[in-house]
């Protein structure tokens, strides 16, 4: 069925360039979408700290881990269905509904913490419902950008800067609120951020042209299969996700638990907090660079940037001292942010709008599942080898993965704008 939110952007060659001034980035639709994402990202950034501090204080590390694991597991299980649902009823509608569900879950938890000690079953249940809501929300994030911005790369870079600032401010705000007022206030504010996000999204009116052929419907299995075929047909896409799954297991997943323990043991907990702040500063820097640079081969440029990410695990593994540790985190944050913008823009511009949300769901499921597995295996791996040796393996995995991406012609040669024949993008 055709929905009001299903559109195709203007052809890339018909769009004015970023410097000709004819189409500004900050149109009303993008401004509303940016506000929705910025406030939602701030709420998301507060939650891991709230779970670690508030839930951990009541039910221990294992309890906090189970709550967070329930959230992640539910997301991974349902995100593919979220992609199909988003293509059926439209990204904006699905995202608004998901935000309203999270208003409810976080509001219930806020009331429970204000009332005293929330039962553990309630924490797990709300985590599962919230994870399901995120599985409905995130597949539409990629699909909305081309509908509200004529220049997806600039839009993605701007959103990445907002994401980085949220990651800087959210954890600090959550920790301060828990110390001053308790966990109830954090969950109440988080509920409010999703309410504001839903309001902004409800007011968005996409400006891109409607797509006359963008239709969905039929059995759920058939739609999942069509999304899988579209995903599999793009060699550059599944090749990247395969590498990213390996990165999740060997690099991204174990980096936080192993790195935080090593840095805190060698330099103290304040040093790790400072390193995380510098990581966020690097992410802002990478987003700003992506606003300016427009490489003809975006994934090749992004892969070159990801080589610099190797500095992050190396700076921890080699016990290089605080200055080099912070420099490694700045480089890592900038590299990952630049790659993220190049990747999101490539997915948005090389995927038909009618299946973009389903394809996004497949790449989300692959990426997140790798990270979840890496987090689960980090403890067992640390019992078999020292954390610094494991992080050296992480650095080697980063370089090897980048080499594999460079060696894949479909990744290395993917152009910034799609060719006339969409089949040629595979």
N, C-alpha and C positions, 0 to 999 in steps of 0.2 A: 504494500500500500504506500501511497505517496503522502508524506507529511510536510507540514509547513517548515520544518527544520532541515529538510533534505535539500541540499543545494549543490550546485557545482560552482567553483570559483571561475572568474574570467580566465580565458586562456593566458598562459604565462607571457606570451609575446605581446598581449594587449595591455599588460599592466605597466603603468608608468614606473620608471626606475625609482629607487629609494631617495634620490637626491633631486628629482625634478620638481618636487614640491606640490604636485597635482593631487596626490592622495596622501593626506597625513595619516600617521599611525593612530593618533588619539581621536578617532571618531567616537560617536556615542556608543555604538555596539562594542567596540574594543574596550573603551573606558569602563563600561559596566562589567564586561567579562573579566578585565584585569582586576577590578575591585573584588569581584566574586572569588577569583582564584587567590588573590593576595590574602584576603581575610581567612579563607578556608585553609590555605597553607600555614598561616600562623597558628590556627587551631590544631592542625595536624602535628605541627612541630612541638606543641606543648604536651601532647598525649604520652609519648614514651617516657618523659620525665615524670609525669603524673603517675603512670603505672608503676614505674620503678620505685618511686618514693612512697606513694600512698598505698598501693597494693602490696608492695614489698614490706612496708612497715607492719601490715596486718597479717600477711600470709607468707612472708619470706620470699627469698629469691625464686624458689621453685613455683610459688604461687603467681608471682609477677610474670615469670617466664611462660606459664601455662596460659595466662590471660592474653599476653602478646602473641603467643603461638596460635591460640584459637583465632584471633583476629586475622593473622596472616594465612592460616590454613583455610579458613572460610573464603577469604579473597581468592586464593589460588583455585579452589574448587569451583567457584561460581563466575569467575571473570569472563570465561568464554560465553556463558549464557548472557552475561551483561552486554557483551558485544552484539549479540543477536538482538536482544531487546532494544538496544540503542538504535540499531539500524531499522527496527520495526516502527518505533514511535518517535524517533528523533532524539538527537543528543541533548538538546536543551531540556526537553520534558523529563527525560530520564535523570539528568543531573539534578534538576529541581526536586524531583521525588526522592532521590537518594539523600540530598541535603536535609529534607524534612524528616526522613527516617533518623538521621544522625542527630537532629535537634531533639528527637524523642529519646534516643538512647543516652545521649550525654545529659539530658535533663533529668532522666530517671536516676542516673548515677549521682548527679549533683544532689538531688533530694536525699538519696540514700546516705551519702557521706555527711550531709548536714544533719541527718537524723541520728547518726552514730556510726556503728560498724556494719557496713554492707555485707550481706551473706555472700559467700564465695560463688554460689551458684548464680547469683544475680550478676556478678562481675563477668563470669564466663559467658552467660547468656547474652548480655549486652555487647560483649566483645564480638560474639558470633554474628549478631544482627548488624553491628556496625561494619564488620568486615564484609558482609553481604552487600551492604549499601555502597561501600567503596568499590566493590566489584561491578556494581551497576553504574557508578559515577565515572571511574577513570577511563573506560573505553571511549567515552564521548569527548574527553579533553582534547585529543588530537583532532577529532572531527570538527570541533567548534572553531579552532583557530582559523582555517581558511574561510570560514563563514563570516568572521568579524574583522578580518585584517586582509588587505590586499597584498601585503608583503609578509608572508608567514615567517621568514627568517628574523626580521626585526621584531615581530610579535613574540616569537619563541625566545629570543634573546632577552627581551624585556621581562617576560614571565620568569625566565631563569634567574634574573637579578632579584626579582621579588621573592622567589623560592629561597635564594641564598640568604636574603635579609630575614626571612621568616625563620630559617634554621638558626640564625644568629640570635634573634630576639626571643623566639618561642621558648626554648629550654630555660633561658635565664628568667623569663617572666613566670613560667610555671614553678620553678624552684622558689622564687621570691614569694609568690602567692601562697604556696604550701606552707612556707615558713611563717608567713604573717597571718593568714586567714584559714588555712586548711585546704584539703583536697576538694571540698565541695565547691569552692569559688572557682577553681581551675576548670572543673567540669561544667559549671554554669556558664563561664565565659566561652568555653569551647562550644557549648550548645548555641550561644548567641552568635558565634562566628558563622555557624552553618545556617542559621536563620537569615543573617544578612547576605550570605552567599546565595541562598535560594531566592531572596528578593531581587538581588541584582540580576541573576540569571533569568528570572521570570520577566524582567523588563527588557532583556536583550532582544533586538529585532535584527536578525542577520541581514546583511546587505548584499550577499552574493546572489547570483542568478539561480533560479530554481532549475533543477535537473529533470527534464521530462522523462528520462528513462530510469530514474532512481526508484525502484520498487522492491519491496521485500514482502515476504509472506510465505505460506506453506509450512510443512512440518519442520519442527525445530532441528531435527537431525540433518535435513537437507540444507538448512541455512548454515549450520555449523560446518557441514562438509564444503559448502561453497566458500566460506571464509578460509577454511584450511587450504582449498585449492588455490585461492588467490594468494595466500601467504606462501605456499610452496612454489608457485609459479615465478616468484621473484627470488632469484638466486642470491642477490645482494642482501635480501632481507633475512632469509633463513640462515645464510652463512654468518651474518652478524649475530643473530640470536644464538646459534650454536656456540660461537666464541663467548658470547655474554653469559651463557649458562656455565661454561668452564670458569669464566671470571667470577661468577657468583660463588661457585664452590671453592675455588682456590684463592681468590683475591678479595672480593667485596665482603663475602660472608664472614670469613675468619678475621678480617682486618680489625674490626672494632673490638671484639672480645680479647683477641691476642694483643693488639696494639695498646689498648687502654691499660691492660695489666702490666705490660712491660714498661710503659712510660711512667705510670704511677709508681711502680716499684723503684725505678731508677732515679726519677726526677721529682716525684711527688704528684698527688692528684691535681694540684693547681696547674702543673705543667701540661697535663693532658687536656684540661679545660681550655688552656691558652692555645694548644695545638688545634683543638676543634674550632676555636674562634678564627684562627688563621686559615683553616680549611674553608670556612665560610667566606672570609675575605677573598680568598683565591677564587671561589665560585663566583662572587660578584665580578671580579676582574675578568674571568673567562666569559661571562655573559656580556660584559661591555666590549670585549674584543670581538665577540660574535656579532655585535651590533654594527661594527665597522667593516670587518672583512667579509667578502662575498666570493669565496673560492669557486672556480669553475667545476671542480671535483670535490664536493663537500665531504663525502665519506673518506676520501683519501686525506683531505686536510684534517678531518677529525681524528683519523687513525694516527697521523703524525703527531697530533697534540697528545693523544693517549699514551704515546711512548714516554712523555714527560711524567705521566702518572706513576711510573716506576719509582720515581724519587720518593714517593710517600712511604711505601713499605720498606724501602731501603733505609730511609732516615731513621726508622724505628728499629729495624733489625740490626743495624750497625752501631747503635748507641752513639750517634754522631754528636751529641750535645744539643742543647736547647736551640741555638741559632740555626743549625742545619735542620733540626727537626721541624722548626717553624717554616723554614724555607721549603722543605719537602712538602708540607701540608699546603702551602700557598700554590706551589706548582701542581700538586695533585688536584686541588679544587678547581683551578683554572682549566686544567686539561679536561677534566670530566665535564665541566660546564660547557666548554666549547664543543666537545663531542656531542653532548646532549642536544644542543641547538642544531648542529648539522644533521643529526639523526632524525629528530622530530620533523624538521623541515623536509628532509628527503622522503619520509613516510607520507607526509601530508600532500606533497606535490607529485608523487609517483604512484599513488593508489587511487583507484576510482572512488569518488565520494559515496557511491551506493554501498560499498563494502569496507570503507575505511575503518569504521568502528569495530567490525568483526576482526579485521586484520590487526588492528591495534590491540585487541584483546589477546590474540595469539602471541604477539610479541611481549605483552605484559606478563602473560602466564609463564612464558619461557624464562624471562629475566628474573622474576620474583622467585620462581621455584628454585633456581640455581642459588640465589642468595640464601633462601630459607634452608636449603640442604647444607650449604657452607656453614651457616650458623649452628646447625644441629651437630655437625661433625667436628666443629672447632675444639670442643672439650675433649673428645676422644683422641683427636690428633695430637693435642698438647700432652696427652699421657704417653704418646709414643715418641715424640721428638720435642726438642726445646722450642719455645715460641719464636725465638729469633731465627732459628733454622727454617721454621714454617713460613715466616715472613720473607725470607730469602727465596723460598719456593714461590711465594706470591709474586715477588718481583720478576722472577723468571717466567711465570705464567703470563704476566702482563706483556713482557717483551715477545714471548712466543705467540701470544694471541694477536698482537699487532702485526707481527710478521705474516701470520696466516691471513689476516685481512688484506694486507698489501699484496699478497700472492694470489688473491682471488680477483680475477679481472672484472667481474660484475660489481664488486665493491670498489675497486681502485678506479674504474673508469665511469662510474655513475655520474651523469652530468647534473648541474644545478637545476635545470629545468627539464621536464620530460620530453623525449622525442615525439615526433608527430604520431608514430605508431606505438600505442601503449604496450603492445606485446614486446617491444624492443627493450623495455626497462628490466626484463628478467635477467 
